[in-house]
């Protein structure tokens, strides 16, 4: 095959962020905002990567990519995925990679893990290999860890590979689908780009200084995650909202919520949400709320009138990574 196209979904963390890094469970849903990757085999000893962020393709020789200590941020996940795939197959070859995505800039919906997973799947198709989802998860998670200096629980990679809504624990030792849910969730972007590294570092420092307290917080978050799995299964949105509120309280205790996020959470609750919390590392990105459908139009109108916030129209339980019909060019 001379070219292949694959796409993978972004994600929203529903419950359990931060604790999941320490081996506790979380619940994540794949969203129908996707990254698409087109790969073509190149005859030459060349790797060329085009992304919407770069005005020109990034070009590097095959041997240069093998030896590179660092890559520009815009191409690091794709570049390292190509290198990981070469290691896996024991065969290096020139490729052209084009990525495109439907992501709202900086919303923290997991575009890095999605582009990594789609790249691995497209490379497999290009070289005529059928990888299992577990193989794609392993190669992609190793790539993401390499790009993020060992940081990350892998929940976002799992969402991109397996799709749907999943209960995830311990670097992928447990990945269990939760049957499709019709959760009345609203997702609001806070207008602030979060630094996952900063907030993961903050929690690590707190963990060192106050380990028994932080362990207790994590254990309580884990109990919330388990109850949330039940509430999701039974469609008990009132209960799920309450569990979100509890989870948000623990995230505040960990110091990862911020005033703007607290304001958004309070806004959702005072406008009829059953519950709300931040989603992700904290410090910014998105707030999610379980909102009765009849309250959603009012909230939508209020958000549209506000400055800085935006509603993210993310459908949940999206398909995991998949091959796509070939198109000439995936760039917008
Ligand atoms: O959504 P992000 O990439 O900001 O990550 C949030 C979840 C964390 O638990 C803080 C990090 C991780 O890798 O699990």
Boltz pocket constraint, residues with backbone or C-beta under 6 A from the ligand:
constraints:
  - pocket:
      binder: B
      contacts: [[A, 13], [A, 16], [A, 17], [A, 18], [A, 19], [A, 20], [A, 21], [A, 108], [A, 151], [A, 152], [A, 153], [A, 154], [A, 155], [A, 156], [A, 194], [A, 196], [A, 200], [A, 279], [A, 280], [A, 281], [A, 282]]
      max_distance: 6.0
